[in-house]
Amino acid sequence: MITDDDGTQNLLQTIESQTLSSEFHAKQEQREVSTALTLFDKSWVSSNNYMTTLTAVSPWKIMKTLTKSDIGSSSRLLLHQSLVHAHIIAFFSADSIKKIESNGLSVTVFDRDSESDYELVFKKWPSSKSYVFNGKWHEDFVARRKLKVGDIIGLYWDQCHSKFNFCVLQTAR
């Protein structure tokens, strides 16, 4: 606080002084931030000098190479229990988990490639303790997208829109 000759505090001068000081520091910080666009940023390198992998920044939490079972007429995409527990289950309420573990829960799956929504049933597969998408999996994804054994797909739960996102990441040769 700045005091006048008579011992009173001059609030206006104090505020002006603090404002000028804040503006000065803000300008200094702005000069230190780079706005240059680059293809590589050294901050991407970890302490042991290895560049982080694409999976670290990829939204596709579950990546799966399709098997004969996944594209067959059974119309089910099988997901390993550990992947579902690590990347999906935490986003669901206790009530939804009960539905998933019994008769299944109807979920929306957004195909990012075709920008379209589809309804599938997400459930725990009791015999293998894995999870599956079934319902119209074969019709809406396998047949429509012409998926085949060896194709690599990606999935993740979009918490903001409450739906799964699906993408074909790589087609088999």
CORJO-V364476 format. One record per backbone hydrogen bond with DSSP energy under -1.0 kcal/mol. NH is the residue of the N-H (numbers start at 1). CO is the residue of the C=O. Records with the same first field share a line. If there is no record, write none. Layout:
NH: CO / CO
//
This chain:
4: 8
7: 4
10: 2
11: 9
14: 10
15: 11
16: 12
17: 13
18: 14
19: 15
20: 16
21: 17
22: 18
23: 19
24: 20
25: 21
26: 22
27: 23
28: 24
29: 25
30: 26
31: 27
44: 41
45: 42
46: 50
49: 46
52: 44
56: 53
57: 54
58: 54
61: 59
62: 155
64: 153
66: 151
71: 67
75: 72
77: 133
79: 131
84: 80
85: 81
86: 82
87: 83
88: 84
89: 84
91: 88
92: 89
97: 93
98: 94
99: 95
100: 96
101: 97
104: 99
105: 122
107: 120
109: 118
110: 164
111: 116
112: 166
115: 111
116: 111
118: 109
120: 107
121: 134
122: 105
123: 132
124: 100
125: 130
129: 125
131: 79
132: 123
133: 77
134: 121
140: 136
141: 137
142: 137
143: 138
144: 139
145: 141
147: 142
150: 66
151: 148
152: 170
153: 64
154: 167
155: 62
156: 165
158: 163
159: 157
162: 158
163: 158
164: 108
165: 156
166: 110
167: 154
169: 152
170: 152
//
